[in-house]
Amino acid sequence: MAVPNIQTVDLVATIRDISPNPTSDVSFTFVDQSTGEKSELLAHKLVLACGSSVFMAQFYGSIKEKEDSIPVEDSSMTTFKVFLDILYNKKVLLKSMDYQLLGELFYLADKHLLDPLKDAIIEEVSTRKMVTEQVLEGAKVAETHAHLSKFSEALFEVCSSFLKDNPESALEMCDNEEVSEENSLPLHRLMARANRTKQKSTAPPAPNCSNCEHDPCLHEEQLTADNFVKGTSVCVYEIFPWSVVYKTVKLEGSRVTCVHISNNSTSRTRDIATLKFCCK
């Protein structure tokens, strides 16, 4: 009989939501730039290290952090608290966050090598339903986070696709938003991007080869069950120059029924592995 678990620890209920927490061994400090007010978030080095290899190196590596109070200057306290909650397995709803908060959270995930969190944020941005009132905000956030290319591109794509499909929204934004460099430049760049996306999507597809019906052309490529085309011109591997050209009729298993191109009444079957496309 196996020994039952003597101790089960809920990281959220037991050690995350208790404040002040006597078991915490590290604090992250913040200074409000507008008021100068100081605040801190308490945490546990072991929990953070188990969640991120960056924290593992910072707290337990060969050149580990010597101080137990760490000033944070590249994140707001609000965003960093969400980030810590995630490391403690606390339920966090990305769909309730605005684009700015998602961008700041993506930065922290990127800094601490948390690819699953980055992927979840990209998924949220890419699938979130865009509305006119949020397009300009999204464009501004995408620009300010241009150094986070994956996040920025995903957000730009959502915004430009919305404008491409709803061009009247651009007119509405121009009418509602104040004319300023802060608004006009992002809106101009976004509209230009939407136009390029529209041109790309409406460009005619590259023509397929009239014989093999593929692009790029499969001339001299082996005929297979996957690329088989009825009525295409093919030649036999061993015959050079390719003076004997056949038209394919049907494929049964590995055998191709074909007719001589100069005498359609004479048919024969050949192993598909012996045939190549003859497009030129």
FENDAQUI-V283092 format. One line per field, one symbol per residue. burial: # if it has 9 or more other ideal C-beta (glycine too) atoms within 8 Angstrom, else .. A space follows every 50 residues. Layout:
# FENDAQUI-V283092
burial = ???
This chain:
# FENDAQUI-V283092
burial = ..........##..##.......#.#####.#.......######.###. .#.######....#.....#.#..#.#.##########.#...#..#.#. ##########.#.#..##.###.###...#...##########.#..#.. ##############....##.##...#.....##.##.###.###.##.. ........#.##.#..###.#.#...##...#####..#..#..#####. #...#######........#.#..#####.
